[in-house]
């Protein structure tokens, strides 16, 4: 059973810039643990606090699901929410 958790914490994120300029997260550190991206589902843009951010729904290799937000203007990444299989975050 998965539990949805609202997080809204800044995270350090490694990315890959694709030849067409798209940015794709490859891993991020949350609560002293590196989470590796296994698959990127959908991505979209939305306004958060008046800023346009890029949102990524990702599946980590540990089978947990995360929503990452990227503010390109400040080059800042935020883990917005998580769907955790194990309740240990």
PyMOL Python script that loads the backbone (N, CA, C, O; Angstrom):
from pymol import cmd

cmd.read_pdbstr("""\
ATOM      1  N   UNK A   1       0.845  -1.181   0.000  1.00  0.00           N
ATOM      2  CA  UNK A   1       0.000   0.000   0.000  1.00  0.00           C
ATOM      3  C   UNK A   1       0.891   1.244   0.000  1.00  0.00           C
ATOM      4  O   UNK A   1       1.885   1.310   0.723  1.00  0.00           O
ATOM      5  N   UNK A   2       0.522   2.215  -0.811  1.00  0.00           N
ATOM      6  CA  UNK A   2       1.298   3.441  -0.907  1.00  0.00           C
ATOM      7  C   UNK A   2       0.649   4.530  -0.069  1.00  0.00           C
ATOM      8  O   UNK A   2      -0.575   4.624   0.028  1.00  0.00           O
ATOM      9  N   UNK A   3       1.502   5.350   0.535  1.00  0.00           N
ATOM     10  CA  UNK A   3       1.016   6.474   1.327  1.00  0.00           C
ATOM     11  C   UNK A   3       1.520   7.765   0.698  1.00  0.00           C
ATOM     12  O   UNK A   3       2.717   7.921   0.459  1.00  0.00           O
ATOM     13  N   UNK A   4       0.597   8.694   0.429  1.00  0.00           N
ATOM     14  CA  UNK A   4       0.968   9.995  -0.134  1.00  0.00           C
ATOM     15  C   UNK A   4       1.424  10.919   0.997  1.00  0.00           C
ATOM     16  O   UNK A   4       0.769  11.029   2.033  1.00  0.00           O
ATOM     17  N   UNK A   5       2.567  11.581   0.771  1.00  0.00           N
ATOM     18  CA  UNK A   5       3.138  12.481   1.759  1.00  0.00           C
ATOM     19  C   UNK A   5       3.430  13.820   1.088  1.00  0.00           C
ATOM     20  O   UNK A   5       4.121  13.859   0.070  1.00  0.00           O
ATOM     21  N   UNK A   6       2.915  14.920   1.644  1.00  0.00           N
ATOM     22  CA  UNK A   6       3.254  16.256   1.154  1.00  0.00           C
ATOM     23  C   UNK A   6       4.592  16.629   1.778  1.00  0.00           C
ATOM     24  O   UNK A   6       4.734  16.599   3.000  1.00  0.00           O
ATOM     25  N   UNK A   7       5.579  16.982   0.948  1.00  0.00           N
ATOM     26  CA  UNK A   7       6.943  17.186   1.427  1.00  0.00           C
ATOM     27  C   UNK A   7       7.345  18.659   1.354  1.00  0.00           C
ATOM     28  O   UNK A   7       7.599  19.280   2.386  1.00  0.00           O
ATOM     29  N   UNK A   8       7.405  19.226   0.144  1.00  0.00           N
ATOM     30  CA  UNK A   8       7.832  20.614  -0.096  1.00  0.00           C
ATOM     31  C   UNK A   8       9.163  20.941   0.581  1.00  0.00           C
ATOM     32  O   UNK A   8       9.255  21.887   1.363  1.00  0.00           O
ATOM     33  N   UNK A   9      10.194  20.146   0.271  1.00  0.00           N
ATOM     34  CA  UNK A   9      11.537  20.369   0.790  1.00  0.00           C
ATOM     35  C   UNK A   9      12.510  20.531  -0.373  1.00  0.00           C
ATOM     36  O   UNK A   9      12.383  19.837  -1.382  1.00  0.00           O
ATOM     37  N   UNK A  10      13.489  21.447  -0.245  1.00  0.00           N
ATOM     38  CA  UNK A  10      14.506  21.557  -1.294  1.00  0.00           C
ATOM     39  C   UNK A  10      15.345  20.280  -1.346  1.00  0.00           C
ATOM     40  O   UNK A  10      15.623  19.667  -0.316  1.00  0.00           O
ATOM     41  N   UNK A  11      15.740  19.892  -2.551  1.00  0.00           N
ATOM     42  CA  UNK A  11      16.581  18.701  -2.723  1.00  0.00           C
ATOM     43  C   UNK A  11      17.694  19.015  -3.718  1.00  0.00           C
ATOM     44  O   UNK A  11      17.515  19.798  -4.650  1.00  0.00           O
ATOM     45  N   UNK A  12      18.850  18.384  -3.497  1.00  0.00           N
ATOM     46  CA  UNK A  12      19.941  18.443  -4.462  1.00  0.00           C
ATOM     47  C   UNK A  12      19.627  17.422  -5.543  1.00  0.00           C
ATOM     48  O   UNK A  12      19.327  16.265  -5.249  1.00  0.00           O
ATOM     49  N   UNK A  13      19.698  17.860  -6.802  1.00  0.00           N
ATOM     50  CA  UNK A  13      19.268  17.009  -7.906  1.00  0.00           C
ATOM     51  C   UNK A  13      20.333  16.982  -8.997  1.00  0.00           C
ATOM     52  O   UNK A  13      20.851  18.023  -9.400  1.00  0.00           O
ATOM     53  N   UNK A  14      20.652  15.776  -9.469  1.00  0.00           N
ATOM     54  CA  UNK A  14      21.504  15.627 -10.640  1.00  0.00           C
ATOM     55  C   UNK A  14      20.604  15.497 -11.853  1.00  0.00           C
ATOM     56  O   UNK A  14      19.551  14.862 -11.799  1.00  0.00           O
ATOM     57  N   UNK A  15      21.035  16.112 -12.953  1.00  0.00           N
ATOM     58  CA  UNK A  15      20.209  16.124 -14.160  1.00  0.00           C
ATOM     59  C   UNK A  15      21.013  15.680 -15.370  1.00  0.00           C
ATOM     60  O   UNK A  15      22.242  15.620 -15.332  1.00  0.00           O
ATOM     61  N   UNK A  16      20.312  15.376 -16.420  1.00  0.00           N
ATOM     62  CA  UNK A  16      20.896  15.164 -17.750  1.00  0.00           C
ATOM     63  C   UNK A  16      20.195  16.155 -18.677  1.00  0.00           C
ATOM     64  O   UNK A  16      18.967  16.242 -18.702  1.00  0.00           O
ATOM     65  N   UNK A  17      20.995  16.895 -19.433  1.00  0.00           N
ATOM     66  CA  UNK A  17      20.438  17.793 -20.438  1.00  0.00           C
ATOM     67  C   UNK A  17      20.467  17.051 -21.762  1.00  0.00           C
ATOM     68  O   UNK A  17      21.530  16.662 -22.246  1.00  0.00           O
ATOM     69  N   UNK A  18      19.303  16.859 -22.338  1.00  0.00           N
ATOM     70  CA  UNK A  18      19.167  16.109 -23.580  1.00  0.00           C
ATOM     71  C   UNK A  18      19.602  16.969 -24.769  1.00  0.00           C
ATOM     72  O   UNK A  18      19.646  18.194 -24.653  1.00  0.00           O
ATOM     73  N   UNK A  19      19.927  16.349 -25.915  1.00  0.00           N
ATOM     74  CA  UNK A  19      20.356  17.116 -27.088  1.00  0.00           C
ATOM     75  C   UNK A  19      19.365  18.198 -27.518  1.00  0.00           C
ATOM     76  O   UNK A  19      19.765  19.224 -28.068  1.00  0.00           O
ATOM     77  N   UNK A  20      18.072  17.971 -27.267  1.00  0.00           N
ATOM     78  CA  UNK A  20      17.069  18.977 -27.642  1.00  0.00           C
ATOM     79  C   UNK A  20      16.887  20.054 -26.572  1.00  0.00           C
ATOM     80  O   UNK A  20      16.042  20.936 -26.722  1.00  0.00           O
ATOM     81  N   UNK A  21      17.672  19.990 -25.491  1.00  0.00           N
ATOM     82  CA  UNK A  21      17.611  20.994 -24.431  1.00  0.00           C
ATOM     83  C   UNK A  21      16.739  20.622 -23.253  1.00  0.00           C
ATOM     84  O   UNK A  21      16.750  21.320 -22.239  1.00  0.00           O
ATOM     85  N   UNK A  22      15.982  19.537 -23.357  1.00  0.00           N
ATOM     86  CA  UNK A  22      15.146  19.107 -22.236  1.00  0.00           C
ATOM     87  C   UNK A  22      16.012  18.723 -21.043  1.00  0.00           C
ATOM     88  O   UNK A  22      17.087  18.145 -21.203  1.00  0.00           O
ATOM     89  N   UNK A  23      15.536  19.049 -19.854  1.00  0.00           N
ATOM     90  CA  UNK A  23      16.216  18.704 -18.609  1.00  0.00           C
ATOM     91  C   UNK A  23      15.512  17.510 -17.997  1.00  0.00           C
ATOM     92  O   UNK A  23      14.290  17.507 -17.854  1.00  0.00           O
ATOM     93  N   UNK A  24      16.293  16.487 -17.632  1.00  0.00           N
ATOM     94  CA  UNK A  24      15.717  15.281 -17.021  1.00  0.00           C
ATOM     95  C   UNK A  24      16.462  14.960 -15.737  1.00  0.00           C
ATOM     96  O   UNK A  24      17.679  14.782 -15.762  1.00  0.00           O
ATOM     97  N   UNK A  25      15.759  14.882 -14.621  1.00  0.00           N
ATOM     98  CA  UNK A  25      16.430  14.504 -13.376  1.00  0.00           C
ATOM     99  C   UNK A  25      16.884  13.041 -13.436  1.00  0.00           C
ATOM    100  O   UNK A  25      16.174  12.185 -13.964  1.00  0.00           O
ATOM    101  N   UNK A  26      18.076  12.766 -12.886  1.00  0.00           N
ATOM    102  CA  UNK A  26      18.588  11.387 -12.853  1.00  0.00           C
ATOM    103  C   UNK A  26      18.675  10.847 -11.431  1.00  0.00           C
ATOM    104  O   UNK A  26      18.592   9.637 -11.222  1.00  0.00           O
ATOM    105  N   UNK A  27      18.844  11.739 -10.447  1.00  0.00           N
ATOM    106  CA  UNK A  27      18.842  11.342  -9.038  1.00  0.00           C
ATOM    107  C   UNK A  27      18.671  12.586  -8.181  1.00  0.00           C
ATOM    108  O   UNK A  27      18.887  13.706  -8.643  1.00  0.00           O
ATOM    109  N   UNK A  28      18.280  12.380  -6.927  1.00  0.00           N
ATOM    110  CA  UNK A  28      18.170  13.480  -5.976  1.00  0.00           C
ATOM    111  C   UNK A  28      18.414  12.947  -4.575  1.00  0.00           C
ATOM    112  O   UNK A  28      18.246  11.758  -4.306  1.00  0.00           O
ATOM    113  N   UNK A  29      18.811  13.846  -3.692  1.00  0.00           N
ATOM    114  CA  UNK A  29      19.079  13.470  -2.305  1.00  0.00           C
ATOM    115  C   UNK A  29      17.961  14.028  -1.435  1.00  0.00           C
ATOM    116  O   UNK A  29      17.706  15.232  -1.416  1.00  0.00           O
ATOM    117  N   UNK A  30      17.304  13.129  -0.719  1.00  0.00           N
ATOM    118  CA  UNK A  30      16.233  13.518   0.189  1.00  0.00           C
ATOM    119  C   UNK A  30      16.449  12.827   1.520  1.00  0.00           C
ATOM    120  O   UNK A  30      16.513  11.600   1.596  1.00  0.00           O
ATOM    121  N   UNK A  31      16.559  13.617   2.553  1.00  0.00           N
ATOM    122  CA  UNK A  31      16.758  13.111   3.915  1.00  0.00           C
ATOM    123  C   UNK A  31      17.949  12.165   3.986  1.00  0.00           C
ATOM    124  O   UNK A  31      17.862  11.053   4.508  1.00  0.00           O
ATOM    125  N   UNK A  32      19.063  12.645   3.442  1.00  0.00           N
ATOM    126  CA  UNK A  32      20.358  11.938   3.480  1.00  0.00           C
ATOM    127  C   UNK A  32      20.373  10.617   2.724  1.00  0.00           C
ATOM    128  O   UNK A  32      21.207   9.754   2.999  1.00  0.00           O
ATOM    129  N   UNK A  33      19.467  10.455   1.784  1.00  0.00           N
ATOM    130  CA  UNK A  33      19.431   9.220   0.979  1.00  0.00           C
ATOM    131  C   UNK A  33      19.303   9.590  -0.494  1.00  0.00           C
ATOM    132  O   UNK A  33      18.442  10.384  -0.872  1.00  0.00           O
ATOM    133  N   UNK A  34      20.160   9.013  -1.313  1.00  0.00           N
ATOM    134  CA  UNK A  34      20.097   9.267  -2.747  1.00  0.00           C
ATOM    135  C   UNK A  34      18.997   8.412  -3.361  1.00  0.00           C
ATOM    136  O   UNK A  34      18.949   7.198  -3.167  1.00  0.00           O
ATOM    137  N   UNK A  35      18.126   9.063  -4.095  1.00  0.00           N
ATOM    138  CA  UNK A  35      17.030   8.376  -4.798  1.00  0.00           C
ATOM    139  C   UNK A  35      17.361   8.429  -6.283  1.00  0.00           C
ATOM    140  O   UNK A  35      17.516   9.509  -6.851  1.00  0.00           O
ATOM    141  N   UNK A  36      17.469   7.259  -6.911  1.00  0.00           N
ATOM    142  CA  UNK A  36      17.801   7.179  -8.332  1.00  0.00           C
ATOM    143  C   UNK A  36      16.535   7.063  -9.161  1.00  0.00           C
ATOM    144  O   UNK A  36      15.642   6.277  -8.844  1.00  0.00           O
ATOM    145  N   UNK A  37      16.465   7.852 -10.228  1.00  0.00           N
ATOM    146  CA  UNK A  37      15.291   7.867 -11.091  1.00  0.00           C
ATOM    147  C   UNK A  37      15.325   6.646 -11.996  1.00  0.00           C
ATOM    148  O   UNK A  37      16.278   6.450 -12.750  1.00  0.00           O
ATOM    149  N   UNK A  38      14.287   5.833 -11.921  1.00  0.00           N
ATOM    150  CA  UNK A  38      14.154   4.680 -12.798  1.00  0.00           C
ATOM    151  C   UNK A  38      13.393   5.034 -14.072  1.00  0.00           C
ATOM    152  O   UNK A  38      13.727   4.562 -15.159  1.00  0.00           O
ATOM    153  N   UNK A  39      12.366   5.869 -13.924  1.00  0.00           N
ATOM    154  CA  UNK A  39      11.538   6.235 -15.066  1.00  0.00           C
ATOM    155  C   UNK A  39      10.899   7.597 -14.799  1.00  0.00           C
ATOM    156  O   UNK A  39      10.525   7.915 -13.670  1.00  0.00           O
ATOM    157  N   UNK A  40      10.787   8.379 -15.847  1.00  0.00           N
ATOM    158  CA  UNK A  40      10.066   9.652 -15.752  1.00  0.00           C
ATOM    159  C   UNK A  40       8.728   9.469 -16.442  1.00  0.00           C
ATOM    160  O   UNK A  40       8.660   9.118 -17.620  1.00  0.00           O
ATOM    161  N   UNK A  41       7.676   9.711 -15.696  1.00  0.00           N
ATOM    162  CA  UNK A  41       6.335   9.631 -16.264  1.00  0.00           C
ATOM    163  C   UNK A  41       6.036  10.910 -17.009  1.00  0.00           C
ATOM    164  O   UNK A  41       6.749  11.267 -17.947  1.00  0.00           O
ATOM    165  N   UNK A  42       5.018  11.587 -16.612  1.00  0.00           N
ATOM    166  CA  UNK A  42       4.684  12.825 -17.305  1.00  0.00           C
ATOM    167  C   UNK A  42       5.422  13.998 -16.683  1.00  0.00           C
ATOM    168  O   UNK A  42       5.883  13.935 -15.543  1.00  0.00           O
ATOM    169  N   UNK A  43       5.524  15.072 -17.463  1.00  0.00           N
ATOM    170  CA  UNK A  43       6.063  16.329 -16.961  1.00  0.00           C
ATOM    171  C   UNK A  43       5.174  17.448 -17.478  1.00  0.00           C
ATOM    172  O   UNK A  43       4.569  17.332 -18.544  1.00  0.00           O
ATOM    173  N   UNK A  44       5.104  18.519 -16.723  1.00  0.00           N
ATOM    174  CA  UNK A  44       4.217  19.623 -17.069  1.00  0.00           C
ATOM    175  C   UNK A  44       4.747  20.893 -16.402  1.00  0.00           C
ATOM    176  O   UNK A  44       5.654  20.838 -15.572  1.00  0.00           O
ATOM    177  N   UNK A  45       4.171  22.029 -16.773  1.00  0.00           N
ATOM    178  CA  UNK A  45       4.512  23.305 -16.151  1.00  0.00           C
ATOM    179  C   UNK A  45       3.297  23.819 -15.393  1.00  0.00           C
ATOM    180  O   UNK A  45       2.155  23.644 -15.819  1.00  0.00           O
ATOM    181  N   UNK A  46       3.569  24.461 -14.253  1.00  0.00           N
ATOM    182  CA  UNK A  46       2.496  25.107 -13.494  1.00  0.00           C
ATOM    183  C   UNK A  46       3.069  26.293 -12.724  1.00  0.00           C
ATOM    184  O   UNK A  46       4.280  26.402 -12.531  1.00  0.00           O
ATOM    185  N   UNK A  47       2.184  27.169 -12.293  1.00  0.00           N
ATOM    186  CA  UNK A  47       2.597  28.332 -11.506  1.00  0.00           C
ATOM    187  C   UNK A  47       2.535  27.974 -10.024  1.00  0.00           C
ATOM    188  O   UNK A  47       1.529  27.466  -9.528  1.00  0.00           O
ATOM    189  N   UNK A  48       3.643  28.255  -9.329  1.00  0.00           N
ATOM    190  CA  UNK A  48       3.732  28.035  -7.886  1.00  0.00           C
ATOM    191  C   UNK A  48       4.265  29.323  -7.278  1.00  0.00           C
ATOM    192  O   UNK A  48       5.370  29.756  -7.605  1.00  0.00           O
ATOM    193  N   UNK A  49       3.490  29.932  -6.404  1.00  0.00           N
ATOM    194  CA  UNK A  49       3.873  31.213  -5.792  1.00  0.00           C
ATOM    195  C   UNK A  49       4.256  32.247  -6.846  1.00  0.00           C
ATOM    196  O   UNK A  49       5.204  33.009  -6.656  1.00  0.00           O
ATOM    197  N   UNK A  50       3.523  32.275  -7.952  1.00  0.00           N
ATOM    198  CA  UNK A  50       3.751  33.250  -9.007  1.00  0.00           C
ATOM    199  C   UNK A  50       4.877  32.926  -9.967  1.00  0.00           C
ATOM    200  O   UNK A  50       5.108  33.671 -10.919  1.00  0.00           O
ATOM    201  N   UNK A  51       5.589  31.821  -9.734  1.00  0.00           N
ATOM    202  CA  UNK A  51       6.699  31.431 -10.601  1.00  0.00           C
ATOM    203  C   UNK A  51       6.302  30.228 -11.443  1.00  0.00           C
ATOM    204  O   UNK A  51       5.561  29.354 -10.993  1.00  0.00           O
ATOM    205  N   UNK A  52       6.803  30.197 -12.670  1.00  0.00           N
ATOM    206  CA  UNK A  52       6.569  29.054 -13.536  1.00  0.00           C
ATOM    207  C   UNK A  52       7.601  27.975 -13.203  1.00  0.00           C
ATOM    208  O   UNK A  52       8.804  28.217 -13.293  1.00  0.00           O
ATOM    209  N   UNK A  53       7.133  26.788 -12.820  1.00  0.00           N
ATOM    210  CA  UNK A  53       8.036  25.684 -12.503  1.00  0.00           C
ATOM    211  C   UNK A  53       7.724  24.494 -13.405  1.00  0.00           C
ATOM    212  O   UNK A  53       6.595  24.312 -13.860  1.00  0.00           O
ATOM    213  N   UNK A  54       8.745  23.701 -13.645  1.00  0.00           N
ATOM    214  CA  UNK A  54       8.612  22.457 -14.404  1.00  0.00           C
ATOM    215  C   UNK A  54       8.431  21.336 -13.390  1.00  0.00           C
ATOM    216  O   UNK A  54       9.209  21.226 -12.442  1.00  0.00           O
ATOM    217  N   UNK A  55       7.421  20.511 -13.578  1.00  0.00           N
ATOM    218  CA  UNK A  55       7.096  19.432 -12.651  1.00  0.00           C
ATOM    219  C   UNK A  55       7.346  18.091 -13.325  1.00  0.00           C
ATOM    220  O   UNK A  55       7.045  17.906 -14.504  1.00  0.00           O
ATOM    221  N   UNK A  56       7.898  17.164 -12.559  1.00  0.00           N
ATOM    222  CA  UNK A  56       8.217  15.831 -13.066  1.00  0.00           C
ATOM    223  C   UNK A  56       7.636  14.783 -12.123  1.00  0.00           C
ATOM    224  O   UNK A  56       7.865  14.837 -10.914  1.00  0.00           O
ATOM    225  N   UNK A  57       6.897  13.848 -12.663  1.00  0.00           N
ATOM    226  CA  UNK A  57       6.420  12.713 -11.902  1.00  0.00           C
ATOM    227  C   UNK A  57       7.373  11.563 -12.205  1.00  0.00           C
ATOM    228  O   UNK A  57       7.447  11.094 -13.341  1.00  0.00           O
ATOM    229  N   UNK A  58       8.095  11.114 -11.198  1.00  0.00           N
ATOM    230  CA  UNK A  58       9.122  10.106 -11.448  1.00  0.00           C
ATOM    231  C   UNK A  58       8.908   8.861 -10.588  1.00  0.00           C
ATOM    232  O   UNK A  58       8.355   8.919  -9.490  1.00  0.00           O
ATOM    233  N   UNK A  59       9.365   7.745 -11.129  1.00  0.00           N
ATOM    234  CA  UNK A  59       9.383   6.474 -10.405  1.00  0.00           C
ATOM    235  C   UNK A  59      10.840   6.202 -10.073  1.00  0.00           C
ATOM    236  O   UNK A  59      11.674   6.116 -10.974  1.00  0.00           O
ATOM    237  N   UNK A  60      11.154   6.066  -8.804  1.00  0.00           N
ATOM    238  CA  UNK A  60      12.523   5.760  -8.390  1.00  0.00           C
ATOM    239  C   UNK A  60      12.772   4.261  -8.531  1.00  0.00           C
ATOM    240  O   UNK A  60      11.836   3.468  -8.629  1.00  0.00           O
ATOM    241  N   UNK A  61      14.049   3.892  -8.538  1.00  0.00           N
ATOM    242  CA  UNK A  61      14.375   2.470  -8.677  1.00  0.00           C
ATOM    243  C   UNK A  61      13.892   1.649  -7.482  1.00  0.00           C
ATOM    244  O   UNK A  61      13.785   0.426  -7.580  1.00  0.00           O
ATOM    245  N   UNK A  62      13.598   2.311  -6.345  1.00  0.00           N
ATOM    246  CA  UNK A  62      13.056   1.600  -5.177  1.00  0.00           C
ATOM    247  C   UNK A  62      11.532   1.459  -5.239  1.00  0.00           C
ATOM    248  O   UNK A  62      10.902   1.050  -4.263  1.00  0.00           O
ATOM    249  N   UNK A  63      10.940   1.802  -6.398  1.00  0.00           N
ATOM    250  CA  UNK A  63       9.494   1.698  -6.659  1.00  0.00           C
ATOM    251  C   UNK A  63       8.634   2.711  -5.902  1.00  0.00           C
ATOM    252  O   UNK A  63       7.413   2.565  -5.852  1.00  0.00           O
ATOM    253  N   UNK A  64       9.255   3.728  -5.315  1.00  0.00           N
ATOM    254  CA  UNK A  64       8.493   4.842  -4.756  1.00  0.00           C
ATOM    255  C   UNK A  64       8.318   5.883  -5.851  1.00  0.00           C
ATOM    256  O   UNK A  64       9.126   5.965  -6.776  1.00  0.00           O
ATOM    257  N   UNK A  65       7.264   6.673  -5.744  1.00  0.00           N
ATOM    258  CA  UNK A  65       6.941   7.690  -6.747  1.00  0.00           C
ATOM    259  C   UNK A  65       7.093   9.065  -6.115  1.00  0.00           C
ATOM    260  O   UNK A  65       6.715   9.282  -4.964  1.00  0.00           O
ATOM    261  N   UNK A  66       7.661  10.005  -6.899  1.00  0.00           N
ATOM    262  CA  UNK A  66       7.939  11.344  -6.393  1.00  0.00           C
ATOM    263  C   UNK A  66       7.530  12.388  -7.420  1.00  0.00           C
ATOM    264  O   UNK A  66       7.562  12.145  -8.626  1.00  0.00           O
ATOM    265  N   UNK A  67       7.141  13.565  -6.913  1.00  0.00           N
ATOM    266  CA  UNK A  67       6.887  14.711  -7.780  1.00  0.00           C
ATOM    267  C   UNK A  67       7.935  15.770  -7.475  1.00  0.00           C
ATOM    268  O   UNK A  67       7.957  16.341  -6.385  1.00  0.00           O
ATOM    269  N   UNK A  68       8.804  16.029  -8.450  1.00  0.00           N
ATOM    270  CA  UNK A  68       9.851  17.032  -8.322  1.00  0.00           C
ATOM    271  C   UNK A  68       9.439  18.298  -9.057  1.00  0.00           C
ATOM    272  O   UNK A  68       8.830  18.234 -10.125  1.00  0.00           O
ATOM    273  N   UNK A  69       9.777  19.459  -8.478  1.00  0.00           N
ATOM    274  CA  UNK A  69       9.540  20.747  -9.126  1.00  0.00           C
ATOM    275  C   UNK A  69      10.877  21.426  -9.356  1.00  0.00           C
ATOM    276  O   UNK A  69      11.741  21.428  -8.479  1.00  0.00           O
ATOM    277  N   UNK A  70      11.046  22.008 -10.553  1.00  0.00           N
ATOM    278  CA  UNK A  70      12.269  22.727 -10.891  1.00  0.00           C
ATOM    279  C   UNK A  70      11.947  24.162 -11.253  1.00  0.00           C
ATOM    280  O   UNK A  70      11.206  24.421 -12.202  1.00  0.00           O
ATOM    281  N   UNK A  71      12.505  25.094 -10.496  1.00  0.00           N
ATOM    282  CA  UNK A  71      12.410  26.522 -10.793  1.00  0.00           C
ATOM    283  C   UNK A  71      13.661  26.863 -11.594  1.00  0.00           C
ATOM    284  O   UNK A  71      14.737  27.044 -11.024  1.00  0.00           O
ATOM    285  N   UNK A  72      13.522  26.950 -12.913  1.00  0.00           N
ATOM    286  CA  UNK A  72      14.672  27.176 -13.789  1.00  0.00           C
ATOM    287  C   UNK A  72      15.311  28.534 -13.546  1.00  0.00           C
ATOM    288  O   UNK A  72      16.528  28.671 -13.678  1.00  0.00           O
ATOM    289  N   UNK A  73      14.521  29.537 -13.196  1.00  0.00           N
ATOM    290  CA  UNK A  73      15.051  30.873 -12.958  1.00  0.00           C
ATOM    291  C   UNK A  73      16.045  30.917 -11.809  1.00  0.00           C
ATOM    292  O   UNK A  73      17.022  31.664 -11.850  1.00  0.00           O
ATOM    293  N   UNK A  74      15.793  30.118 -10.793  1.00  0.00           N
ATOM    294  CA  UNK A  74      16.689  30.056  -9.634  1.00  0.00           C
ATOM    295  C   UNK A  74      17.495  28.772  -9.607  1.00  0.00           C
ATOM    296  O   UNK A  74      18.306  28.561  -8.705  1.00  0.00           O
ATOM    297  N   UNK A  75      17.275  27.914 -10.592  1.00  0.00           N
ATOM    298  CA  UNK A  75      17.892  26.592 -10.647  1.00  0.00           C
ATOM    299  C   UNK A  75      17.746  25.870  -9.309  1.00  0.00           C
ATOM    300  O   UNK A  75      18.715  25.345  -8.761  1.00  0.00           O
ATOM    301  N   UNK A  76      16.524  25.855  -8.797  1.00  0.00           N
ATOM    302  CA  UNK A  76      16.222  25.253  -7.505  1.00  0.00           C
ATOM    303  C   UNK A  76      15.236  24.103  -7.690  1.00  0.00           C
ATOM    304  O   UNK A  76      14.236  24.232  -8.396  1.00  0.00           O
ATOM    305  N   UNK A  77      15.533  22.982  -7.044  1.00  0.00           N
ATOM    306  CA  UNK A  77      14.681  21.797  -7.098  1.00  0.00           C
ATOM    307  C   UNK A  77      13.996  21.603  -5.756  1.00  0.00           C
ATOM    308  O   UNK A  77      14.592  21.809  -4.698  1.00  0.00           O
ATOM    309  N   UNK A  78      12.730  21.202  -5.820  1.00  0.00           N
ATOM    310  CA  UNK A  78      11.937  20.928  -4.623  1.00  0.00           C
ATOM    311  C   UNK A  78      11.250  19.577  -4.795  1.00  0.00           C
ATOM    312  O   UNK A  78      10.690  19.278  -5.849  1.00  0.00           O
ATOM    313  N   UNK A  79      11.304  18.775  -3.744  1.00  0.00           N
ATOM    314  CA  UNK A  79      10.484  17.566  -3.720  1.00  0.00           C
ATOM    315  C   UNK A  79       9.128  17.990  -3.183  1.00  0.00           C
ATOM    316  O   UNK A  79       8.987  18.307  -2.002  1.00  0.00           O
ATOM    317  N   UNK A  80       8.127  17.994  -4.063  1.00  0.00           N
ATOM    318  CA  UNK A  80       6.804  18.485  -3.686  1.00  0.00           C
ATOM    319  C   UNK A  80       6.026  17.441  -2.892  1.00  0.00           C
ATOM    320  O   UNK A  80       5.495  17.737  -1.821  1.00  0.00           O
ATOM    321  N   UNK A  81       5.960  16.223  -3.418  1.00  0.00           N
ATOM    322  CA  UNK A  81       5.262  15.161  -2.692  1.00  0.00           C
ATOM    323  C   UNK A  81       5.807  13.803  -3.085  1.00  0.00           C
ATOM    324  O   UNK A  81       6.521  13.654  -4.077  1.00  0.00           O
ATOM    325  N   UNK A  82       5.448  12.819  -2.276  1.00  0.00           N
ATOM    326  CA  UNK A  82       5.946  11.466  -2.484  1.00  0.00           C
ATOM    327  C   UNK A  82       4.834  10.471  -2.206  1.00  0.00           C
ATOM    328  O   UNK A  82       3.967  10.695  -1.362  1.00  0.00           O
ATOM    329  N   UNK A  83       4.881   9.376  -2.932  1.00  0.00           N
ATOM    330  CA  UNK A  83       3.999   8.235  -2.683  1.00  0.00           C
ATOM    331  C   UNK A  83       4.928   7.104  -2.288  1.00  0.00           C
ATOM    332  O   UNK A  83       5.638   6.555  -3.131  1.00  0.00           O
ATOM    333  N   UNK A  84       4.927   6.754  -1.009  1.00  0.00           N
ATOM    334  CA  UNK A  84       5.913   5.829  -0.476  1.00  0.00           C
ATOM    335  C   UNK A  84       5.325   4.451  -0.224  1.00  0.00           C
ATOM    336  O   UNK A  84       4.265   4.312   0.385  1.00  0.00           O
ATOM    337  N   UNK A  85       6.026   3.447  -0.698  1.00  0.00           N
ATOM    338  CA  UNK A  85       5.634   2.057  -0.434  1.00  0.00           C
ATOM    339  C   UNK A  85       6.026   1.676   0.986  1.00  0.00           C
ATOM    340  O   UNK A  85       5.253   1.060   1.719  1.00  0.00           O
ATOM    341  N   UNK A  86       7.239   2.053   1.356  1.00  0.00           N
ATOM    342  CA  UNK A  86       7.659   1.816   2.727  1.00  0.00           C
ATOM    343  C   UNK A  86       7.467   3.116   3.482  1.00  0.00           C
ATOM    344  O   UNK A  86       7.750   4.182   2.936  1.00  0.00           O
ATOM    345  N   UNK A  87       7.008   3.065   4.691  1.00  0.00           N
ATOM    346  CA  UNK A  87       6.689   4.283   5.420  1.00  0.00           C
ATOM    347  C   UNK A  87       7.923   4.943   6.003  1.00  0.00           C
ATOM    348  O   UNK A  87       7.820   5.989   6.644  1.00  0.00           O
ATOM    349  N   UNK A  88       9.093   4.348   5.791  1.00  0.00           N
ATOM    350  CA  UNK A  88      10.330   4.958   6.250  1.00  0.00           C
ATOM    351  C   UNK A  88      10.783   5.940   5.187  1.00  0.00           C
ATOM    352  O   UNK A  88      11.180   5.531   4.096  1.00  0.00           O
ATOM    353  N   UNK A  89      10.729   7.228   5.488  1.00  0.00           N
ATOM    354  CA  UNK A  89      11.128   8.258   4.523  1.00  0.00           C
ATOM    355  C   UNK A  89      12.552   8.613   4.827  1.00  0.00           C
ATOM    356  O   UNK A  89      13.133   9.464   4.154  1.00  0.00           O
TER     357      UNK A  89
END
""", "prot")
cmd.dss("prot")
cmd.show_as("cartoon", "prot")
cmd.util.cbc("prot")
cmd.orient("prot")
